[in-house]
Amino acid sequence: MPTKSKKTKSAGRFGARYGKKVRMKVVNVEKKQRIKQTCPFCKKLGVKRLSKGIWKCSKCEKKFASNTYYLEK
């Protein structure tokens, strides 16, 4: 059985469906939403996404609503 030659990252779950451009857009959004962001209150790196639009800072313990996938700078 041949091995895959391309890396699919998090969009590998879609297989060959939806086209490359759409899958790459999904990969970019998911990569941004899973990293720690800078807190708008204490300006430290430690905000994680809890759910759609709900964010929590691990440093100052504030929970707030903002953008859905990642915080704008």
C-alpha positions as CSV (number, residue, x, y, z in Angstrom):
1,M,0.0,0.0,0.0
2,P,1.5,3.4,-0.9
3,T,2.2,6.0,1.7
4,K,0.8,9.5,1.6
5,S,3.2,12.1,0.3
6,K,1.5,15.2,1.4
7,K,0.9,16.5,4.9
8,T,-2.8,17.2,5.6
9,K,-2.6,18.6,9.1
10,S,-5.9,19.0,10.9
11,A,-7.9,18.9,7.7
12,G,-6.9,15.3,7.0
13,R,-10.3,14.3,8.5
14,F,-12.0,15.5,5.4
15,G,-10.1,13.2,3.1
16,A,-10.3,14.2,-0.6
17,R,-13.5,16.2,-0.2
18,Y,-14.1,20.0,-0.4
19,G,-10.9,21.0,-2.3
20,K,-7.5,22.0,-1.3
21,K,-8.1,25.7,-0.8
22,V,-11.0,25.2,1.6
23,R,-9.1,22.6,3.6
24,M,-6.1,24.9,3.9
25,K,-8.4,27.8,5.1
26,V,-9.7,25.4,7.8
27,V,-6.1,24.5,8.8
28,N,-5.1,28.1,9.2
29,V,-8.2,29.0,11.3
30,E,-7.7,26.0,13.5
31,K,-4.0,26.7,14.0
32,K,-4.8,30.2,15.2
33,Q,-7.6,29.2,17.5
34,R,-5.7,26.6,19.4
35,I,-2.7,28.7,20.4
36,K,-2.5,30.9,23.5
37,Q,-3.4,34.6,22.7
38,T,-2.5,37.9,24.4
39,C,-4.9,39.0,27.1
40,P,-6.5,42.5,26.4
41,F,-6.6,43.2,30.1
42,C,-3.3,42.2,31.6
43,K,-1.4,42.1,28.2
44,K,0.2,38.6,29.0
45,L,0.2,35.5,26.9
46,G,-2.3,33.1,28.5
47,V,-5.8,33.5,26.9
48,K,-7.3,30.2,25.7
49,R,-10.5,29.6,23.8
50,L,-13.1,27.8,25.9
51,S,-15.9,27.7,23.2
52,K,-17.3,29.8,20.4
53,G,-16.5,33.4,21.4
54,I,-15.7,32.6,25.0
55,W,-12.1,33.2,26.2
56,K,-10.4,32.9,29.5
57,C,-7.0,34.3,30.7
58,S,-5.0,31.9,32.9
59,K,-3.0,34.7,34.4
60,C,-5.7,37.2,35.5
61,E,-8.6,34.7,35.6
62,K,-10.9,36.9,33.5
63,K,-13.5,35.3,31.3
64,F,-14.8,37.4,28.5
65,A,-16.6,37.3,25.1
66,S,-14.8,38.3,21.9
67,N,-14.2,37.1,18.4
68,T,-15.2,33.6,17.5
69,Y,-11.9,31.9,16.4
70,Y,-9.0,34.1,17.4
71,L,-8.4,37.5,19.1
72,E,-7.6,40.5,16.8
73,K,-4.5,42.4,17.7
